[in-house]
Amino acid sequence: MSLVTREMAAQNGNHSQNNITNNNHINGDGLAPNGYRRMSNDEANINNQITPRDGPFAGDDSSRDYNAPPSSFSMPKQTAAVDRGGNPLADFFSSEVFQIVLHNPATAHRLLKFSQARMCGENMEFLEKVDRYNHLLDEMATVMTDLHYNFTAVEAPKQIGIQTTLLRKINADIKTATTSTLPSMENIFSHAQENVESILRTAIYPRFVKYQITNSASKALATDRQKYQGLGDCFCLTDPAKADNPIVYASDGFVTVTGYSRAEVVPRNCRFLQGNYTDRSATQRLKASIDAREETVELLLNYRKNGEPFWNLLYVAPLFDANGKLAFYIGGQINCSTTIRSNTDVLRILSMSDEPEDDIETTRSLNDTRSTKRRFFGFGKKESTPNLPVSGKKIEYLVISYDSFIIRYYSAGMADVLGITNRTSQDFVGNNVFKFLGQHTANLPREFKSKVKAALRTGSAISASINLFTLKSLARQGDDKYYTHWTPCKDEKGVVKYVVVTLSSAMYE
């Protein structure tokens, strides 16, 4: 029963005080007896930070938070992880954050578009309709309350001049509606809603989180690489030909992010970064992708040497040699906890749009309640058709010899991006990397080559931009701006053997 209905019924003498007390009681699971979960103080505070309740619509009953049944799915207790200062880490997958994502206009809209692009938008669309249905029931209860107390009650200030018998019948019907009809209508979709939320949380929401963080990192890689620790310079190369696929080369950034010395890293399997609260389902997905020789991205709760946990956005991709045979796996780590420190930061990342101009509207919806009071899903009919790509922004890799700058290995997507059909030719693997890049650009500046070589001679990572002809750019008879990141990878003795060259689109610059 809604709060409005309960209040109306109680004041109308239709519930005893004990019943009122029971209806307002919250059991150990945080649920009211009708199965609806009340929003906690922390959730309410976070939601108020995202959509402030001030302004001309403050106190508007139609803006009441949507309290859906909780998911029955139990996530790993990652909320127990704390940073060095003893503060809980922002938890992407907690039940509280998931509920707030569903209820916040900007994040719910992003999750809806993500789902629609993957042909599974019916779940979010169902929740939207149920939310509308519940709001109509609340509106009905509000109108009935107003009619009763102002026009039909015994002491109504504007009591209408009709027969007493008719007034009694109206009040009796109101009693029936508030104690039986409306509560039964509110429960029609409750179990279905709970099941749909469970499906979203287990099957869709984790992918959505990874997608949004990947896009955020891609933007930062092109515009603000310091935003995330390890972005563009935290790599390790593992050798699948050896037992347990150990790390054989690691960058300085990997040592910095993890806190382990290079001798402690090589030759160990990357699982040593896992801990008590690492999600085992994520590590199982990671292992399955490696066994299938597929690229994958996972968001893992990892631990530094000093025991400090951090959210690690891990890119893993197979690297192939000149004959197309698997040679290494590359692991690119990004410490997301340096930027995402609170649940408010989580919501801002999850509300981020794919297109820069859309981010402006997202910011307005996060800070302006006027655009979200009427519909908490926050989209109109013109936005019902999504324009969202199925996968995140691609990052591709080349691995070159440190001493000769010869391309030795590559990720499969590199050939696809540049439209290379003969992947074993001397125009690709076995070619000098600067000659190779020069073949895919109208002009490779001399200072580009000298700048990169000068930095690598000192064993330092470096970034430099370049315009490349890609399959997409050739279709419009132009080129695309890319950022290249050159990261030396060293063996256990600290000797540079290879350089990882990362190519990322500069579309967000």
C-alpha positions as CSV (number, residue, x, y, z in Angstrom):
1,M,0.0,0.0,0.0
2,S,1.4,3.5,-0.9
3,L,2.1,6.0,1.8
4,V,-0.7,8.2,0.6
5,T,-3.2,5.3,0.7
6,R,-2.1,4.3,4.2
7,E,-2.3,7.8,5.5
8,M,-5.7,8.3,4.1
9,A,-7.0,5.0,5.5
10,A,-5.5,5.6,8.9
11,Q,-7.0,9.1,9.2
12,N,-10.3,7.7,8.0
13,G,-10.4,5.3,10.9
14,N,-10.0,2.2,8.6
15,H,-6.9,0.8,10.3
16,S,-6.2,0.3,14.0
17,Q,-3.1,1.8,15.4
18,N,-1.5,-1.6,15.4
19,N,-2.1,-2.1,11.8
20,I,-0.6,1.3,11.1
21,T,2.4,0.4,13.1
22,N,2.8,-2.9,11.2
23,N,2.5,-1.2,7.8
24,N,5.2,1.2,8.7
25,H,7.5,-1.4,10.2
26,I,10.7,-2.3,8.3
27,N,11.8,-5.8,8.7
28,G,15.4,-7.1,8.8
29,D,15.6,-7.2,5.0
30,G,14.6,-3.5,4.6
31,L,11.2,-4.4,3.3
32,A,7.8,-3.2,4.3
33,P,5.1,-5.9,4.6
34,N,3.8,-5.2,1.1
35,G,7.2,-6.2,-0.4
36,Y,8.4,-2.7,-1.3
37,R,11.9,-1.7,-0.3
38,R,12.3,1.7,1.4
39,M,15.2,3.8,0.2
40,S,17.9,4.1,2.9
41,N,19.2,7.4,4.2
42,D,22.4,6.9,2.2
43,E,20.5,6.2,-1.0
44,A,18.3,9.2,-0.4
45,N,21.3,11.4,0.2
46,I,23.0,10.2,-3.0
47,N,19.9,10.7,-5.1
48,N,19.4,14.2,-3.7
49,Q,23.0,15.0,-4.7
50,I,22.3,14.0,-8.2
51,T,18.8,15.5,-8.5
52,P,18.4,18.3,-6.0
53,R,14.9,18.7,-4.5
54,D,15.0,22.5,-4.5
55,G,13.6,24.9,-7.0
56,P,10.0,25.5,-8.1
57,F,9.1,21.8,-8.0
58,A,10.3,21.3,-4.4
59,G,7.8,19.2,-2.4
60,D,5.8,18.3,-5.5
61,D,4.2,15.0,-4.8
62,S,4.6,13.8,-8.3
63,S,8.4,13.8,-7.9
64,R,8.3,11.1,-5.2
65,D,11.1,8.6,-5.5
66,Y,10.2,5.3,-7.2
67,N,10.7,2.4,-4.7
68,A,10.8,-0.8,-6.5
69,P,11.1,-4.3,-5.0
70,P,14.7,-5.4,-4.4
71,S,16.5,-7.9,-6.5
72,S,16.8,-11.3,-5.0
73,F,20.2,-11.7,-6.6
74,S,23.1,-11.6,-4.0
75,M,26.3,-9.9,-5.2
76,P,29.7,-10.5,-3.6
77,K,30.1,-8.4,-0.5
78,Q,32.5,-5.9,-2.1
79,T,31.2,-3.1,0.1
80,A,33.5,-4.5,2.8
81,A,36.5,-3.3,0.9
82,V,38.0,0.0,2.2
83,D,40.8,2.3,1.0
84,R,43.9,3.1,2.9
85,G,42.1,5.7,4.9
86,G,39.5,3.2,6.1
87,N,36.8,4.6,3.8
88,P,34.5,2.2,1.9
89,L,35.2,2.0,-1.8
90,A,32.6,3.2,-4.2
91,D,30.7,0.0,-5.1
92,F,29.4,-0.3,-8.6
93,F,27.5,-3.4,-7.9
94,S,25.9,-3.0,-4.5
95,S,22.1,-3.3,-4.3
96,E,21.8,0.3,-3.1
97,V,23.7,1.7,-6.1
98,F,21.8,-0.5,-8.5
99,Q,18.5,0.7,-7.1
100,I,19.6,4.3,-7.4
101,V,20.7,3.7,-11.0
102,L,17.2,2.5,-11.8
103,H,15.6,5.5,-10.1
104,N,17.8,8.3,-11.3
105,P,16.6,9.8,-14.6
106,A,20.0,10.2,-16.3
107,T,21.4,6.7,-15.4
108,A,18.0,5.0,-16.0
109,H,17.9,6.6,-19.5
110,R,21.5,5.4,-20.3
111,L,20.7,1.9,-19.1
112,L,17.5,1.9,-21.2
113,K,19.4,2.9,-24.4
114,F,22.2,0.4,-23.7
115,S,19.5,-2.4,-23.3
116,Q,17.6,-1.4,-26.4
117,A,20.8,-1.4,-28.5
118,R,21.3,-5.0,-27.5
119,M,17.8,-6.0,-28.3
120,C,16.8,-6.5,-24.7
121,G,15.2,-3.1,-23.9
122,E,11.9,-4.7,-23.0
123,N,13.0,-5.1,-19.4
124,M,13.6,-1.4,-18.8
125,E,10.6,-0.5,-20.9
126,F,8.5,-2.8,-18.6
127,L,9.9,-1.1,-15.5
128,E,9.1,2.3,-17.0
129,K,5.4,1.3,-17.6
130,V,5.1,-0.1,-14.1
131,D,6.6,3.0,-12.7
132,R,4.0,5.0,-14.6
133,Y,1.3,2.7,-13.4
134,N,2.3,3.1,-9.8
135,H,2.4,6.9,-10.1
136,L,-1.2,6.8,-11.5
137,L,-2.3,4.8,-8.5
138,D,-0.6,7.3,-6.1
139,E,-2.3,10.1,-8.0
140,M,-5.6,8.4,-7.7
141,A,-5.1,8.0,-3.9
142,T,-4.1,11.6,-3.7
143,V,-7.2,12.8,-5.5
144,M,-9.5,10.5,-3.4
145,T,-7.9,11.9,-0.2
146,D,-8.6,15.4,-1.4
147,L,-12.2,14.7,-2.3
148,H,-12.8,13.0,1.0
149,Y,-11.3,15.5,3.4
150,N,-12.6,18.6,1.6
151,F,-16.0,17.5,0.3
152,T,-17.4,14.2,1.7
153,A,-16.0,13.8,5.3
154,V,-18.3,14.6,8.3
155,E,-16.3,17.7,9.1
156,A,-15.3,18.6,5.6
157,P,-14.7,22.4,5.2
158,K,-16.5,22.3,1.8
159,Q,-19.0,19.6,2.4
160,I,-21.2,19.2,-0.6
161,G,-25.0,19.5,-0.1
162,I,-26.1,15.9,-0.9
163,Q,-28.1,13.4,1.1
164,T,-26.4,11.9,4.2
165,T,-27.1,8.4,2.9
166,L,-25.2,9.2,-0.3
167,L,-22.2,10.7,1.7
168,R,-22.1,7.5,3.8
169,K,-22.0,5.4,0.7
170,I,-19.2,7.4,-0.8
171,N,-17.2,7.2,2.4
172,A,-17.8,3.4,2.5
173,D,-16.6,3.1,-1.1
174,I,-13.5,5.1,-0.2
175,K,-12.8,2.7,2.7
176,T,-13.1,-0.3,0.4
177,A,-10.8,1.4,-2.2
178,T,-8.1,2.3,0.4
179,T,-8.1,-1.0,2.3
180,S,-8.7,-3.5,-0.6
181,T,-8.9,-2.2,-4.1
182,L,-5.8,0.0,-4.3
183,P,-3.5,-2.3,-2.3
184,S,-4.5,-5.3,-4.6
185,M,-3.8,-3.2,-7.7
186,E,-0.4,-2.1,-6.3
187,N,0.6,-5.8,-6.0
188,I,-0.3,-6.9,-9.5
189,F,3.1,-6.3,-11.0
190,S,5.3,-6.5,-7.8
191,H,6.6,-10.1,-8.4
192,A,7.2,-9.5,-12.1
193,Q,9.0,-6.3,-11.3
194,E,11.2,-8.1,-8.8
195,N,12.1,-10.8,-11.4
196,V,12.8,-8.2,-14.1
197,E,15.1,-6.3,-11.8
198,S,16.9,-9.5,-11.0
199,I,17.4,-10.2,-14.7
200,L,18.7,-6.6,-15.3
201,R,21.1,-6.8,-12.3
202,T,22.6,-10.2,-13.2
203,A,22.6,-10.1,-17.1
204,I,22.6,-6.5,-18.2
205,Y,23.8,-4.2,-15.5
206,P,27.4,-5.5,-15.2
207,R,27.9,-5.2,-18.9
208,F,26.5,-1.7,-18.8
209,V,28.9,-0.7,-16.0
210,K,31.9,-2.0,-18.0
211,Y,30.7,-0.2,-21.1
212,Q,30.3,3.1,-19.4
213,I,33.7,3.0,-17.6
214,T,35.3,1.9,-20.9
215,N,33.9,4.9,-22.7
216,S,35.0,7.2,-19.9
217,A,38.5,5.8,-20.1
218,S,38.5,6.1,-23.8
219,K,37.6,9.8,-23.6
220,A,40.3,10.3,-21.0
221,L,42.9,8.5,-23.1
222,A,42.4,11.1,-25.8
223,T,41.9,14.1,-23.6
224,D,43.1,13.7,-20.0
225,R,45.3,10.6,-19.5
226,Q,46.1,11.6,-15.9
227,K,42.5,11.1,-15.0
228,Y,43.0,7.4,-14.4
229,Q,46.1,5.9,-12.9
230,G,47.8,3.5,-15.3
231,L,45.8,4.7,-18.3
232,G,47.9,4.1,-21.4
233,D,51.1,3.0,-19.5
234,C,50.1,0.1,-17.3
235,F,50.7,-3.2,-19.2
236,C,51.9,-6.7,-18.8
237,L,52.6,-9.4,-21.4
238,T,51.8,-13.0,-20.5
239,D,53.1,-16.1,-22.2
240,P,50.3,-18.7,-22.9
241,A,52.9,-21.2,-24.0
242,K,54.2,-21.4,-20.5
243,A,52.5,-23.2,-17.6
244,D,49.9,-21.0,-15.9
245,N,50.3,-18.2,-18.5
246,P,52.7,-16.1,-16.4
247,I,53.7,-12.5,-16.8
248,V,57.0,-12.2,-18.7
249,Y,57.1,-8.5,-19.2
250,A,55.7,-5.6,-17.3
251,S,55.7,-1.8,-17.7
252,D,56.8,0.7,-15.0
253,G,53.2,1.7,-14.8
254,F,52.2,-1.8,-13.8
255,V,54.7,-1.7,-11.0
256,T,53.4,1.7,-9.8
257,V,49.7,0.7,-9.9
258,T,50.1,-2.6,-8.1
259,G,52.8,-1.6,-5.7
260,Y,54.8,-4.8,-6.4
261,S,58.4,-4.8,-7.6
262,R,59.1,-6.2,-11.0
263,A,60.9,-9.2,-9.5
264,E,57.7,-9.9,-7.5
265,V,55.6,-9.7,-10.6
266,V,57.6,-11.7,-13.1
267,P,56.9,-14.6,-13.6
268,R,53.5,-14.9,-11.8
269,N,50.0,-15.2,-13.0
270,C,47.9,-12.1,-12.7
271,R,45.6,-13.7,-10.2
272,F,47.9,-12.6,-7.4
273,L,46.1,-9.3,-7.5
274,Q,42.8,-10.8,-6.5
275,G,41.5,-10.9,-3.0
276,N,38.7,-11.9,-0.7
277,Y,36.1,-9.6,-2.3
278,T,37.0,-10.1,-6.0
279,D,33.9,-11.2,-7.9
280,R,34.6,-14.8,-8.9
281,S,32.0,-14.7,-11.7
282,A,34.1,-11.9,-13.3
283,T,37.3,-13.9,-13.0
284,Q,35.5,-16.9,-14.5
285,R,34.4,-14.8,-17.5
286,L,38.0,-13.6,-17.9
287,K,39.4,-17.1,-17.9
288,A,36.8,-18.2,-20.4
289,S,37.7,-15.4,-22.8
290,I,41.4,-16.2,-22.5
291,D,40.8,-19.9,-23.2
292,A,38.8,-18.9,-26.3
293,R,41.5,-16.4,-27.4
294,E,39.0,-13.5,-27.3
295,E,39.4,-9.9,-26.3
296,T,37.6,-9.0,-23.2
297,V,37.1,-6.2,-20.6
298,E,36.4,-6.8,-16.9
299,L,36.0,-4.6,-13.9
300,L,37.7,-6.3,-11.0
301,L,38.3,-5.5,-7.4
302,N,42.0,-6.0,-7.1
303,Y,44.5,-5.3,-4.3
304,R,47.8,-3.5,-4.2
305,K,50.8,-5.0,-2.3
306,N,49.9,-3.0,0.8
307,G,46.4,-4.6,0.8
308,E,44.7,-1.5,-0.5
309,P,41.8,-2.4,-2.8
310,F,41.2,-0.7,-6.1
311,W,38.8,-1.1,-9.0
312,N,40.8,-2.4,-12.0
313,L,39.4,-2.0,-15.5
314,L,41.3,-4.8,-17.2
315,Y,41.7,-5.0,-20.9
316,V,42.9,-8.4,-22.2
317,A,43.6,-9.2,-25.8
318,P,45.5,-11.9,-27.6
319,L,48.5,-10.8,-29.7
320,F,49.5,-12.6,-32.9
321,D,52.8,-13.0,-34.8
322,A,53.5,-12.7,-38.5
323,N,51.9,-16.1,-39.1
324,G,48.8,-15.3,-37.2
325,K,49.7,-17.6,-34.3
326,L,49.0,-16.6,-30.7
327,A,52.2,-15.3,-29.1
328,F,51.2,-13.3,-26.0
329,Y,48.3,-11.9,-24.1
330,I,48.4,-8.2,-23.3
331,G,46.8,-7.0,-20.1
332,G,46.1,-3.3,-19.8
333,Q,45.2,-2.1,-16.2
334,I,43.4,1.1,-15.3
335,N,43.0,2.1,-11.6
336,C,39.5,3.5,-11.6
337,S,39.5,4.2,-7.9
338,T,41.7,7.3,-8.4
339,T,38.8,9.0,-10.1
340,I,35.7,7.2,-8.9
341,R,35.8,7.6,-5.1
342,S,32.2,7.8,-4.1
343,N,28.8,6.6,-5.2
344,T,28.1,10.0,-6.7
345,D,31.1,9.5,-8.9
346,V,29.7,6.1,-9.9
347,L,26.4,7.7,-11.0
348,R,28.2,10.4,-13.0
349,I,30.1,7.8,-14.9
350,L,27.0,5.6,-15.5
351,S,25.1,8.6,-16.8
352,M,27.8,9.6,-19.3
353,S,26.7,9.6,-22.9
354,D,28.5,8.2,-25.9
355,E,28.4,11.6,-27.7
356,P,30.0,14.8,-26.3
357,E,26.9,16.9,-27.1
358,D,24.7,14.4,-25.2
359,D,26.9,14.8,-22.1
360,I,25.7,18.4,-21.9
361,E,22.1,17.3,-21.7
362,T,23.1,14.6,-19.1
363,T,24.7,17.2,-16.9
364,R,21.5,19.3,-17.1
365,S,19.4,16.3,-16.1
366,L,21.7,15.6,-13.2
367,N,21.5,19.1,-11.8
368,D,18.1,20.4,-13.0
369,T,15.1,18.8,-11.5
370,R,12.7,20.5,-13.9
371,S,13.6,18.2,-16.7
372,T,13.0,15.0,-14.6
373,K,10.1,15.6,-12.3
374,R,7.4,14.2,-14.6
375,R,9.2,11.2,-15.9
376,F,12.0,9.6,-13.9
377,F,13.1,7.6,-17.0
378,G,13.7,11.0,-18.5
379,F,13.1,10.5,-22.2
380,G,10.5,11.5,-24.7
381,K,9.0,9.8,-27.8
382,K,11.7,11.2,-30.1
383,E,14.4,9.4,-28.1
384,S,12.7,6.0,-28.2
385,T,15.0,4.8,-31.0
386,P,18.5,4.3,-29.6
387,N,21.7,5.3,-31.4
388,L,24.1,3.4,-29.3
389,P,26.9,1.2,-30.6
390,V,26.9,-2.4,-29.4
391,S,30.5,-2.3,-28.1
392,G,32.7,0.3,-26.5
393,K,35.3,2.4,-28.2
394,K,38.1,0.2,-29.5
395,I,41.7,0.4,-28.3
396,E,44.2,-1.5,-30.5
397,Y,47.8,-2.6,-29.9
398,L,51.0,-3.1,-31.7
399,V,54.1,-4.6,-29.9
400,I,57.4,-3.6,-31.4
401,S,61.0,-4.6,-30.7
402,Y,62.7,-2.0,-28.5
403,D,66.0,-2.0,-30.3
404,S,64.8,-2.1,-33.9
405,F,61.3,-0.6,-33.9
406,I,60.1,-3.6,-35.9
407,I,56.5,-4.7,-35.5
408,R,56.4,-8.1,-33.9
409,Y,52.9,-8.6,-32.7
410,Y,49.5,-7.1,-33.0
411,S,45.9,-7.3,-31.8
412,A,43.4,-8.6,-34.2
413,G,41.4,-5.4,-34.3
414,M,44.4,-3.4,-35.6
415,A,44.1,-4.9,-39.0
416,D,40.3,-4.4,-39.1
417,V,40.6,-0.7,-38.2
418,L,43.2,0.1,-40.9
419,G,41.7,-2.2,-43.5
420,I,44.7,-4.5,-43.8
421,T,43.8,-7.7,-45.6
422,N,47.2,-9.4,-45.9
423,R,48.1,-9.6,-42.2
424,T,51.3,-11.6,-42.8
425,S,52.9,-9.3,-45.4
426,Q,56.0,-7.1,-44.9
427,D,53.7,-4.1,-44.9
428,F,52.5,-5.1,-41.5
429,V,54.3,-7.5,-39.1
430,G,58.1,-7.4,-39.7
431,N,58.0,-3.8,-40.9
432,N,59.4,-0.7,-39.2
433,V,56.6,0.8,-37.1
434,F,57.3,4.4,-38.4
435,K,57.2,3.1,-42.0
436,F,54.0,1.3,-41.3
437,L,52.3,4.4,-39.8
438,G,53.6,6.5,-42.7
439,Q,51.7,4.2,-45.1
440,H,48.5,5.1,-43.4
441,T,48.8,8.8,-43.1
442,A,49.2,11.7,-45.5
443,N,52.0,13.2,-43.5
444,L,54.1,11.7,-40.7
445,P,56.0,14.6,-39.2
446,R,59.7,14.2,-38.7
447,E,59.4,15.4,-35.1
448,F,56.9,12.7,-34.4
449,K,59.6,10.0,-34.9
450,S,62.3,11.9,-33.1
451,K,60.1,12.7,-30.1
452,V,59.1,9.1,-29.7
453,K,62.6,7.7,-30.1
454,A,64.1,10.2,-27.7
455,A,61.6,9.2,-24.9
456,L,62.0,5.5,-25.4
457,R,65.8,5.7,-25.3
458,T,65.4,6.7,-21.6
459,G,62.9,3.9,-21.0
460,S,60.0,6.4,-20.6
461,A,56.5,6.2,-21.9
462,I,55.3,8.9,-24.3
463,S,52.1,10.0,-26.1
464,A,51.9,11.5,-29.5
465,S,49.0,12.3,-31.9
466,I,48.8,11.2,-35.5
467,N,46.2,11.4,-38.3
468,L,45.5,8.0,-39.9
469,F,43.5,6.7,-42.8
470,T,41.0,4.1,-41.5
471,L,38.2,2.2,-43.1
472,K,35.7,4.7,-41.7
473,S,37.7,7.8,-42.7
474,L,38.3,6.5,-46.3
475,A,34.6,6.2,-46.7
476,R,34.3,10.0,-46.2
477,Q,37.6,10.6,-48.1
478,G,39.5,11.9,-45.0
479,D,41.5,10.7,-42.0
480,D,40.9,10.3,-38.3
481,K,43.0,11.7,-35.5
482,Y,44.5,9.1,-33.2
483,Y,46.6,9.2,-30.1
484,T,49.5,6.8,-29.9
485,H,50.9,5.8,-26.5
486,W,54.3,4.1,-26.5
487,T,55.0,2.1,-23.3
488,P,58.3,0.2,-22.7
489,C,57.8,-3.3,-21.2
490,K,60.7,-4.8,-19.2
491,D,61.7,-8.2,-18.0
492,E,62.3,-9.2,-14.4
493,K,65.7,-7.6,-14.5
494,G,64.3,-4.2,-15.7
495,V,65.6,-4.6,-19.3
496,V,63.4,-3.2,-22.0
497,K,62.5,-5.9,-24.5
498,Y,59.3,-4.6,-26.2
499,V,57.3,-1.4,-26.6
500,V,53.5,-1.5,-26.5
501,V,52.0,1.0,-29.0
502,T,48.4,1.8,-28.1
503,L,46.2,3.5,-30.7
504,S,43.0,5.2,-29.5
505,S,40.6,7.5,-31.3
506,A,40.8,11.2,-30.5
507,M,37.1,11.7,-31.3
508,Y,36.5,13.1,-27.8
509,E,39.2,15.8,-28.0
